[in-house]
């Protein structure tokens, strides 16, 4: 009898338990995250850059004052090496298709690249020339081709470059050390440039850049202004021709804003 009553009670409770279970809310599965979109490099950008550079220049005497010079025409002066800091700004535009990026880039960089040496003239009295030359600024316009891996961009570039070279030479007597002449010059040289580097998108708009560039300048023809300060020709002022071959290597880091 007891078994019969227990079975009857259990059977009676079953609809109630089923109804309660039906009233329990079923939690919806979490929504799928939105599909990931790779970084897009297309757009305009501007930035600031800084770094260092190393250059070399070799000058040749084209014309000179025959009665006072001891470096006659055709004299090739020893190569002068420069080094120092760079800093400036840049900008350009990129267009991305698939993983490839093409664009145009331009920059203007203030330079403090200096070179100094002492050179003895080739003919008597072998005056000593104390050269103090520098590169004042560098500008480039280049095309770029790159390969994008999401937020990383690896690129190569090539185009044209310009730089302003300034120089002064103080000649002194090799026996007394007294000043005998001064020479000054300033000219803009131009040539081709090539380089490459990488960029990383820190945020959608902020990009960090590292790059290295090489510039090979065309042979430059320019004038120097010479003033004789001692000797029989004291007070003489003249302008004479020089030519020079030069090159420049630069390494720079940059921080840019992409619109």
C-alpha positions in Angstrom: 0.0 0.0 0.0 2.8 2.4 0.9 4.5 1.7 -2.4 1.3 2.5 -4.2 0.8 5.9 -2.5 4.5 6.9 -3.1 4.2 6.1 -6.8 0.9 8.1 -7.0 2.5 11.1 -5.4 5.6 11.0 -7.8 3.3 10.7 -10.8 1.3 13.6 -9.7 4.4 15.9 -9.2 5.8 15.2 -12.7 3.6 17.9 -14.5 4.5 20.5 -11.9 8.3 19.8 -12.3 8.0 20.0 -16.1 6.1 23.3 -15.9 8.8 24.8 -13.6 11.6 23.6 -15.9 9.8 25.2 -18.8 9.7 28.5 -17.0 13.5 28.7 -16.6 15.0 31.2 -19.1 17.6 29.7 -21.5 20.7 31.9 -21.8 21.4 32.9 -25.3 24.9 32.0 -26.7 27.4 34.9 -26.8 27.5 37.0 -30.0 30.3 36.2 -32.4 33.0 39.0 -32.4 33.2 41.2 -35.5 35.6 39.9 -38.1 39.1 41.3 -37.8 40.1 44.0 -40.3 43.8 44.5 -41.2 45.3 47.9 -41.0 44.9 50.0 -44.2 47.9 52.2 -45.2 46.1 54.4 -47.7 46.0 58.1 -47.0 48.0 61.3 -46.5 50.5 61.7 -43.7 52.9 64.3 -42.2 55.6 63.8 -39.6 58.8 64.9 -37.8 62.1 63.1 -38.2 65.6 63.1 -36.6 68.8 61.2 -37.0 72.4 61.4 -38.2 74.4 61.5 -41.4 77.8 60.8 -42.9 79.1 62.4 -46.1 82.3 62.6 -48.2 83.4 65.2 -50.8 86.4 65.5 -53.1 87.1 68.9 -54.7 89.2 69.7 -57.8 90.8 73.1 -58.5 89.5 74.4 -61.9 90.9 77.9 -62.0 93.1 79.8 -59.6 95.1 83.1 -59.1 98.4 82.2 -60.9 100.6 84.7 -59.0 99.5 83.6 -55.5 98.2 80.1 -55.6 100.2 77.0 -54.7 97.3 74.7 -55.7 97.3 75.0 -59.5 94.4 74.1 -61.8 93.9 70.3 -61.9 94.9 69.8 -58.3 92.6 67.2 -56.6 92.3 68.0 -52.9 92.1 65.2 -50.3 88.6 63.9 -49.6 86.8 65.6 -46.7 84.5 63.6 -44.5 81.4 65.1 -42.7 79.2 63.8 -39.9 76.6 65.2 -37.6 72.9 65.4 -36.7 69.7 65.8 -38.9 66.2 66.9 -38.1 63.2 68.0 -40.1 59.8 67.2 -41.4 58.2 65.0 -44.1 54.9 64.1 -45.7 53.3 62.2 -48.5 50.5 59.9 -49.6 50.1 56.1 -49.7 47.7 53.9 -51.7 47.2 50.3 -50.7 45.9 47.4 -52.9 45.9 44.0 -51.4 49.2 43.9 -49.4 51.1 46.2 -51.7 51.5 49.9 -51.0 52.7 52.6 -53.4 53.1 56.3 -52.7 55.1 59.5 -52.9 57.2 61.0 -50.1 59.0 64.3 -49.6 61.1 65.7 -46.8 63.2 68.7 -45.8 65.9 68.1 -43.2 68.0 70.6 -41.4 71.6 69.3 -41.2 74.6 70.0 -39.0 77.1 67.8 -40.8 80.6 69.2 -40.4 84.0 68.3 -41.8 87.4 69.7 -40.9 91.0 69.0 -41.8 94.4 70.6 -42.6 95.8 70.2 -46.1 99.2 71.3 -47.3 99.4 72.9 -50.8 101.1 70.9 -53.5 103.6 73.7 -54.6 105.9 75.9 -52.5 105.5 77.6 -50.1 103.1 74.8 -49.2 100.6 76.9 -47.3 98.5 75.0 -44.9 94.7 75.1 -45.6 92.4 74.7 -42.6 89.1 73.6 -44.1 85.8 74.0 -42.3 83.0 72.7 -44.5 79.4 71.7 -43.7 76.1 70.5 -45.1 73.3 72.9 -44.1 70.2 71.1 -45.3 69.0 68.2 -47.3 65.7 67.8 -49.3 64.4 64.7 -51.2 61.4 63.8 -53.3 60.9 60.1 -53.8 58.5 57.4 -54.9 57.9 54.5 -52.5 56.9 50.8 -52.9 56.0 48.7 -49.9 54.6 45.4 -48.6 52.2 45.6 -45.7 51.8 42.9 -43.0 48.9 44.3 -41.1 50.4 47.2 -38.9 53.9 46.7 -40.3 55.0 48.2 -43.6 58.3 47.4 -45.3 59.3 49.8 -48.0 61.9 50.9 -50.6 62.2 54.3 -52.1 64.0 56.2 -54.8 64.1 59.7 -56.4 66.0 63.0 -56.3 67.8 64.9 -53.6 69.3 68.4 -53.0 71.7 69.6 -50.4 73.4 72.9 -49.5 77.1 72.8 -49.0 79.0 75.6 -47.4 82.8 75.9 -46.9 85.6 78.1 -45.7 89.3 77.7 -45.8 91.9 79.7 -43.8 95.3 79.5 -45.3 98.3 79.9 -43.1 102.1 80.1 -43.6 103.8 76.7 -42.9 106.7 78.5 -41.3 105.1 81.3 -39.2 101.5 80.1 -38.9 100.3 83.6 -39.9 97.1 83.9 -42.0 97.8 84.5 -45.7 94.4 84.0 -47.4 90.7 83.0 -46.9 88.3 81.2 -49.2 84.5 80.8 -48.9 81.9 79.1 -50.9 78.2 78.0 -50.8 76.3 76.0 -53.4 73.4 73.6 -53.8 74.2 70.1 -55.1 71.7 67.6 -56.5 71.7 63.9 -57.3 69.8 60.7 -57.0 68.8 59.0 -53.8 67.7 55.4 -52.8 66.8 53.9 -49.5 64.3 51.8 -47.5 63.0 51.1 -44.1 60.0 50.1 -42.1 56.9 51.6 -40.4 54.7 50.5 -37.6 51.1 51.8 -36.9 51.1 52.4 -33.1 47.4 53.5 -33.4 45.2 54.0 -36.5 46.6 57.5 -36.9 50.1 57.4 -35.2 52.9 55.7 -37.1 56.6 55.2 -36.2 59.2 55.0 -38.9 62.9 53.9 -39.3 64.7 54.4 -42.6 68.2 54.6 -44.2 69.0 56.6 -47.4 71.9 57.0 -49.7 72.5 60.1 -51.9 75.0 60.2 -54.8 75.4 63.8 -55.9 76.2 64.8 -59.5 79.5 66.5 -60.1 79.0 70.1 -58.8 80.6 73.1 -60.4 80.8 76.1 -58.1 82.9 79.2 -57.3 85.0 80.1 -54.3 85.6 83.7 -53.2 89.3 84.2 -52.3 90.8 87.0 -50.3 94.6 87.4 -49.9 95.4 88.8 -46.5 99.3 88.8 -46.5 102.2 89.0 -48.9 102.8 90.9 -52.2 99.2 90.4 -53.3 97.6 91.4 -50.0 94.1 92.8 -50.5 93.5 90.9 -53.7 89.9 89.5 -54.0 88.9 87.1 -56.7 86.4 84.4 -57.7 87.6 81.0 -58.9 86.0 77.8 -60.1 86.0 74.4 -58.4 84.3 71.1 -59.0 83.3 68.4 -56.5 82.0 64.9 -56.3 80.2 63.9 -53.1 77.9 61.4 -51.4 75.7 61.2 -48.3 74.3 58.4 -46.1 71.5 59.1 -43.6 69.7 57.2 -40.9 66.5 58.7 -39.5 63.6 57.9 -37.2 60.2 59.6 -37.6 56.8 59.9 -36.0 53.9 60.8 -38.3 50.2 61.4 -38.3 48.1 59.6 -40.9 44.8 61.3 -41.9 
